[in-house]
Amino acid sequence: MNPKNPKFDPNRRRFIGACCAAVSATGMLSTLAQLRMMGAVASPTNGPQPTRAGALPPDYKALVCLFLAGGNDANNMIVPFDTNGYNAYASAAGRGAIALPRTQLLGISPKTTDGREWALHASMNADVAGTNNTGLKALFDEGKMALLGNVGTLVVPTTKAQYTSRSVPLPPQLFSHNDQQVEWQSSVPDKPFSTGWGGRVADLVDAMNTNSSVSMAISLNGQNSFQVGKKVVQFAVNPGGAISLSGSSTNATNAAGLRTRAQNDLLAGPNANLFQAAFAGLTTNAISDSAMLSSILSGNPPFTTAFSGSNLGQQLRTIARLIAAAPQLGVKRQIFFARIGGWDLHDAQLGAHANLFADVSRNVAALHRTMVELGAAEQVTTFTASDFGRTYNTNGDGSDHGWGSNHFVVGGAVKGGDIYGKMADLTIRGPDDTGTRGSWIPTTSVDEYGATLASWFGVSATDLPVVFPNIGRFATRNLGFI
């Protein structure tokens, strides 16, 4: 104690300062909040393997949002495959240098058609085994993946004439990454909104988690707008291991273990002021919750299904482990957020795009097949989102920021093997083009897309406008893909 100031303890202040430095640079309070949701620790490799705790409750459901950060060029994800359509796609007036060879495309047979034929990018059937026959295209053929045509942010349904004359309100900053990411994740582009639509869904259904030990909104890739709610707080989890205080250890004899025990003794001691008490309480809870979740996850056996070693593979593997642990965690509803970057391909698009699609195909398919392994395929739905689509014509070696884009949804409850919504008219300066480059005016809104998922998840028709305030402006509350 400082004899001149009995409330000032320099040793305790130095300790608090050291703890602040020990946690990551994202900020003390943010990191300590994240500590309350610890990531998956490595499965034990020695000794007898544990047995899984038990099947998921029959009323359990999970939504997995996979955000393709940077703006995916979905014009090369779903490609015209009929002769006339492909020739126009591959022409200099179409995709030009970034057109994919027709012989490499993966033809699909949607249950319904608008008269055009379609194919998927060659990497859309990549799998972890390297056989390239059990990826996303296989899931489409199995009826477990649905495609959505020309989805995007909209304030109201918008035609080209209305866009050109500006006679209806348009989403602000249409081609800005940051703005469009927030608008996609909030679904309210016409006014500032402090929550995301995933967070609002969580607020409405969290009462189903009557005995939950952890938050139902879990991010595997840092903070996001999608999961921000008023009641439910999102927690970030590292894809490859637990977030912990630097230098901590459960070993009772090594230096880190001794230091950890000393820290815990200090945290348990009397605190002279409110800040110290709050810090000590938050840190103690974080450490306790860390040990609890780490114990649950490490006690569950590894999956038979393999994920790739990529960052996305580890994000989705950890999501699978958290889903498997749901009975022990006391949750019947979970919302996950995963993210893969690198989609802002203004140049060198072809090779990078192929790698990205392969990574997505391998690991989204692995997540679904892991859910089959758990007997939970009908209870987990994965869907994609992105900043925006990209221009149909090329800038020479890539594409630029656009608007409407194509997406996919995977899960056992999905009515797959079909294309939902309306694919864009792929004509430069045509009825869906905002101008001269093939930036498609969306024909399906984010609201309609999200409302379909939210309804499956348990949001009532009465509460849908709470989640999607603008849904009444659009014709469809349920697109029918699930």
N, C-alpha and C positions, 0 to 999 in steps of 0.2 A: 504494500500500500504506500502511496505517497503521503508522508506525514502532514504535509501542508494541505493536502486535498484528499480526505479519506475515501471519496467516491471515485478517485482516479487511480486506476491500476495499470501502470505501463506494461507489465508483463501480459496482462489479459489483452490490452490493446494491441500489443505486438503479435499475440497469437491470432486475434481476429484479422489483423492485417495479413498475416501469413496464410490464413485460410482463404482470404479474398484472392490472394495471389495464386493459391493452389488450384482453385477452380478455374475453368476455361475462360478465355478472353471474352466470351459472349456476355459476361456480366454476372456478378455474384448472385443476385436474387433470381435471375433467369435460370442460371445453372442449378442453383439449389432447388428450384421448383422442378427442374427436369430430373434431379436426383430422386424424386419421389416415384418416378417411373423408370426403373432400371432396365437396360436392354438385356437381350438374351446372352447368357454366358455360354462358353463352349461346352458341348456335350462331353461327359466323361468318356474317356477312351480306355481306361483300365478297370478291371474288376467287373462284377456282374452288372448288366445293364438294367436300369430301372424299368418298371412297367408303367404304362400310361394310366392316368388317374381314372379315366372313364369317358364315356361318350358325352358329347355336347347335349345340353337340354334340347328337347324337340322344338322348343320355341326360340332357340338361339338364332340370331342373324348377325352377319357382319357385312359392312360395305368397305371396299378397298378402293380408294381413289389413287390412280396412277397418273401423276402430272408429268406431261412431256414438255419440259421447260425450254422455251426458246421459240416455240411455234413450229409444230410438225408440218412438213409438206405432205399432206395426206393425198395429194394428187398422184403421188407415186406409191401410196399404200393400196389404194383401190384404183385400178387402171382399166380403161376401155379395152375389151378383148375381141369384140366383133371386128371384122375387116375394116369397115368404113370408120368406125370409132377409133380403132388403133391407128389407122393411117393419119387421121386428123390429129390425134394425140402426138404422134411422132414427127409431124411435119415441122418445118421451120416456124410456121405461124402458131404451132402448139407448144410442146415442151422442148423441141429442138435438141440441144446438146445434153439435156438431162432426161431425155426419154429413155425408158428401160427397154432392152431388146425383148421382142414379143416371145421369142423362144425360151426366155428365162422366167416368164411370168407363170403364176400358179392359177390356172383357171378354176373358177368356182361356179356353182349352179344354184343361185338363190331360189327360194321357193316361189317368190313373186318377182316380176320383171316389168320394167317400163319399155321393153323392146330392145334394150341394150344388153350386151354381154360384158362381164367384168372378170377381172383377175386380181390376185394379190401379188405384192412384191415378193421376189424369190426368197428373201430372208424370213418371210412370215411363217415358215414352217420349221425354222431352226429349233433344235432341241438340245438338251444337255448331253445326251448320249452321242450326238454327232451324226445321227442317222438322217436327220432332216425329214422325218415323216411323222413326228408326234407333237409338232408345235401348234401354233395358232390356227394354221390352215386346217390341220386335222381336227381341231376342236370345232371349227366352222362346219366341217363335213359331218361331225358327230352330232351337230345340233346344239353345241354348248357355247358357241360364240355367235353374237349378232353384230352386224355392222350398222352404223348410223350415218346417213348421208347429210352433208352440208349443215352442220350444227354451228351456232355461234351466238354471241351476245346480241340481243335485240331489246329495244325499249318497247316497240310495238311491231307487229308484222309489217314488213317493208318491201315494196316493189322497186324495180329499177327507176320507174318514173318518179316515185316518191323520194328515192335517194337522190336522184339528179336534181330535183326541184327543192330539196330540203323541206318538203311539206309535212314530214313527220319527224319527231325527235329521234336522233341517232345516238348510239353510245358515244360518249366523249372519248377523244384520243384513241381512235379506232386502231391505229397501227403502232401504238406504244406498248412495249413489253410490260412494263410495270402496271400501267393502267388496265390493260386487258387481262392480266393475271388476276388482279383484284376483282375486276368485274365478273370474270368467269367464276371465281370462287365465292363471290357474294350473290351473284345472279340479280343484282339490282344496279344496272349501269346508269340509271338516270338520276341518282341522288347518292350522296355519301352514305355509306352504311357501315356500322361499327361491328357487324357480325358476318360470318360466312354461312352459306346455306347448310353446310355440314354441321356447323356449330348449332344452328337453329334446330335442325333435326335432332341432334343430341339432347338439346334442352327439352324437347317434347317427349322423347322416349326414355330418358334416363331413369324415370321412375320404375321401369321394368328391371333395372339393376338394383334390386332392393337390398342386396347384401354385398355390394361391390367393394372390393379392396383397393381398386385402382380406378383411374379415370377411364371412361369409355372412349375418349378421343385421343388417339395415340399417333404421333408423327414419327416416322422413321427418317425424316430428312429435315429437321429443324422446324422453326416456326413457320406458319402459313396462315393465310386469311380464311381458307376453307373451313377450318375447325374452330374458329373463334366463336364462342357462344357467350351468353350472359350468365349462365349457371355452370355449365360444364367447362372445365379448364383443360386445354390440350396439354399433353406432356410429350416431350421429345425423348426418343430412345435411340441410342447409337445402333447402326445396323450390325456391327461386328462384335459388340460386347457392352459391358455395363459402363455407365458413366459414374465415375467415382472421384472422390477427393484425391488429388495427386499425392502420391507417397503413402497412401493408406494400405493397410494389410490386415488380414485376420490371423496371420501367423503370430503366435504369442511370444516368440523368442527373437525374431530378427528385428533390425532397427526400425523398419516401417511399422511392424506390429507394436513395438514398444511406444513409438510415436503416436500411433492410433489410440492406444490405451490411455496415454497421457492426455490426448485431445478429448477423449470421451470423459475423462475425469474432470477436466476443466469445464466441459459443457454441462456436466451434471452439478457443478458447484453453484453457489448463490450468485446472483447477478445484481449489480448495483443500479442499473438503469434499464429503461424499456428497450433500447436498441440491443443491448447485450442479451436480455432475456429473449427477445424475438429471434435474434440470430441463433442463440443456443437451441431454442425449441425447434426452429426450422431445420437446422443442421441435424439435430438428434433424430427428428422424424425421418429426414432423408436417409440417414444411415440405417435406421430400423427398417424402413420400407425397402431399401436396397437389399438388405439381407433377406427379407421375406420373399421378394420376387425372384431374386437370384436363386434362392433355395428351391422354389417351385419349378423354375425353368430347368435348372440343372438336374432336378430329380425326374424329369420326363425323358423318355428314351428318344434317340434320334429317329428321323424319318427314314423310310426306305427310299422314298423319292429324293433325288439329288437336285440341288440348285447349283448354278454356276458360281464361281468365285468372284464375280463382278460385284460392284457396290450395289447394283439393283438386285442381283441374286441374293445378297445377304440381307437387304431390306425385306424382301418378300419372304425369305426363310424365317426371319425373326417374326414377321407378321404371322406366319403359319404356327410358330411356336407359341405365340401369345394367344392365338385362337385355340390351340390345343389345351392351353392352361386355363381357358375360360371357366370351367367348372370349379377349379380351385380358387380362382379369383372372384367368383361370385357374380359374373357378368353374363347377361343374356343378350346384350346389344353392344357391339363395338364398331367404331368407325376409325379406319386407318388411312394415313396419308403417306404415300411413297412418291419419290420424285427422281427422274432421270433427266439430266441436262444435256446440252450439246445439239439441240435441234435448230438453232439459229444459223442455218447453213446458206449464207450468202455466196459461198464459193466451195469448191471441192465437195460438192454435195453427194455425188453418187457413192463413193466409197464409205464416207462417214455414215450416210443414211443406211446403207446395207448393214454396217456394224451395229447401229442403234436398233434397227428392226430385229436383228438376230438376238441381241441381248434381251429385248422385250419379249420376243416369242419364246425363247428358252425358259425364261423365268416366270412369266405369267402362266404358261402351260404347266410348269412345275408346281406353281402354287395351286392351280386347279387340281392337278393329279394328287397332290398332297392332301387336299380336302377330300378327294375320293378315298384315299388311304384312311382318313379319319372318319369316313362315313358322314361327312359334313358338306358334300358338294352342293346340295340343294340350299344350304344355309349361308353360303358366302358368294358375294357378287363383286367382281372387279370391273372397274370402268375407267376409261381414259378421259383426260381433259388436257387442254393445252392453251397457250396464250391466244392463238389464232391460227388460221391456215396461211398459205403462202400463194404468191402469184403463180398463175398457170404457165405463163411464158418465162423464159429464163433471162437472167442478166448476163449469161455467158457460161457460167460454171456452177450456178446455184439459183436460188429464187429469193424473192424479197417478201416483206411482210404483207399478208393478205387479211382475209376476214373469215368466211365460213370454212369449215374443215370437216373431215370424216373421222369417226371414232368407232371404238368397238367395246363390247360388254361381254364378259365371260362368267359363266357359273352354271351350276346344275339346274337352277330355276329359270335360266334364260331360254327363251324360245328362239334358238339359234338357227343357223343355216339360212339366214335371210337378211335382206337390207331393209331397214326401217327409215321412215322419213322420205325425203325426195332428193336424189342425187342432183347435183348442179347440172345445168346445161353448159357443157364444156366448150362454149363458143366465145372466143375473144370478141368483145363488144356486144355479146349476146344478151339475152334477157336477164341473166343472173350476174353479169359482170358490172362492177361499179364504174369501170372506165375502159382502159385499153390493154390491160395486162392479165385479165382473168383473176381478179380478186372477187370471190363469190359472195353475193349477198345471201346470208343464211336463210334457208327455208325451214329450219327447225331451230327453236330458241333453246338456250341453256335451261330456261325455266321448264320447258316441256320435257327435256332430257332428264333433268334433276327430279322433277315431280314424279316421273315414272319410277325412278329408283326409290324415292322417299316413300311412295305409296306401298311398294313391296316391303320396305323396311318397317312399316308400321305406323306411318303418319296418316291420320284419318283425312277423308275428303274435306271435312270442316276445317282442319288445321293446315291444309296445304297452303292457303294464302298467308299464313303466318310465316311459313318457310320461304314461299315465293310470292312476294307482294304483288308482282305483276302478272301472275299466272292467268288471271281473268281476262287479260288482253289477248290471249292466244286461244286457238281453237281446240287444242288437245291437251288434256291433263295426263293422259296415259297413252304412250306410243305403242304399247302392246308387246314390247320385246321381252317382258318378264312377267 
